[in-house]
Amino acid sequence: MADYREISQQYAKAAINSAFLVNGGAATALLTQISGLMNAGYGRVVILPMIFWTVGVFVASFIWLVAFSSTRFVDKSMDSEDDNKPWENIRYSNNYMLLGVFLVVLSLTLFLVGAITLGMSIYCSSSIE
């Protein structure tokens, strides 16, 4: 039989890693090309996307704390001897889980906004010339 708790944890880890990877990878890729962009006159264009991706990495880092809290409340629900307490702890765990899902979506959205901002900024800058 499948252990749904373990499967959920694996999905959560993959989501957190994805949020780190896309934002951190985009920022790293941009940093490797910064001198060429500066020489081509696009130095100011990279500032806003870099801010989006940096915030995306921060949000991805914060997801870990939220996921840890969710897991702790699941553990507390299993350890509780009070009949009403386990459901309360599961409710808290679910709230943290929903916050974690929101933060993953936010982090991935920050990547998308940063990528679109960079592309549009370069496109608009090159159209003017």
N, C-alpha and C positions, 0 to 999 in steps of 0.2 A: 504494500500500500504506500502511496506517496506521502511524504512528510511535507505538508503544505507550509509549515513554518520555515523549513529549510529552503524550499523552493522560493518563497516570498523573499527571504534574505538574499538569495542569489540574484533575483530580479532587482532588488534594491541596490545591491552592489554594482550590478551592470549599469543601472541608471545613473548612479553617482559617478562611476568611472566615465561614462559617456559625456556627462556634463563637464567633467574635468578635461577630458580629451579634446572635445571640440573647441572649447574656449582657450585652453592652454596651448593647444596646437596652432590655433589661428594666431594667437599673440606671438608665439615663437616664430611661426612662418613670416609674420609681418616684420618682426625684429631682424630676421636674417636678410630681408630685402630693403631695410630702411635706408641704407646708404644709396642704393640705386634710386629709390623713390625721392630721396632728398636731392640728388643730382638732377633728376628729371623735373624738379619743381613741385613735387607732391608731398613735401614734408608736413605741411599743415593738415593734409587730408587724413593722415594716419592717427591723429590724436583722438578723435571721437570713437572710432572703432576700437582702439586700444583700451579706452576707458570702459566701453561695453564689455569687452572680453575679460578685462581685469575684474570687473564686478561679477561677471559670470563665474569666474574661478572662485571668488570669495563666496558666492551663493552656494556653489558646489561643495565648498569646504564646510559650510554651515549645515548642509544636508546631513552630514555624518552625525552631528550632535542630535539632530531631530530624529534620525533613524535609531540611534542608540537609545534615546528616551522612549521611543515607541516600543523597542524590544524590552527595555526594563519594565515597562508597565505590563507587558505580556507575561514576563517572568513573575512579577508581583501577583498577577491574577492567579497564577498556578500555585503560588506559595500561600495565598490568603486562606485563613481558616473561617473567616466571616462569610456567611452565605451571600450577603449583598455586595461585599467588597470586590469579588472577582469581576462582576459586570461593570463596576465603576472603573476599575483599572483597564478593562478592555475598551471602555469608552474613551479614556484618556489615550490609550494606545492608538485607537482609530483616529483620534483628532491629530496626533503627531504624524500618523501615516499620511493623512490628507494634506497636512502642512508640507511634508516631505515631497509628495507628488506635485504640489503647487510649486515648490522651490525648484524641482527638476525641470518642470515646464518653463519656469521663469529663467533659469540658467540657459536652457536651450534657446529660448526666445532672445535672450541677450546675444547669443552667438549669431542668430539669424539677423537681428537688427544691426549688429556690428558689420556683418558681411555685406548686407544691403547698403549700409551707410558708406562703407569703403568703395564698393562698386559704383554707386551713384555719384560719390564725390569725385572719383577719378573720371568718370564719364562726363560729368558736368564741367570739370576743370579742363578736360581735353577738348570739349565742344566750344569753349569760349575762345580758345586760341586759334 
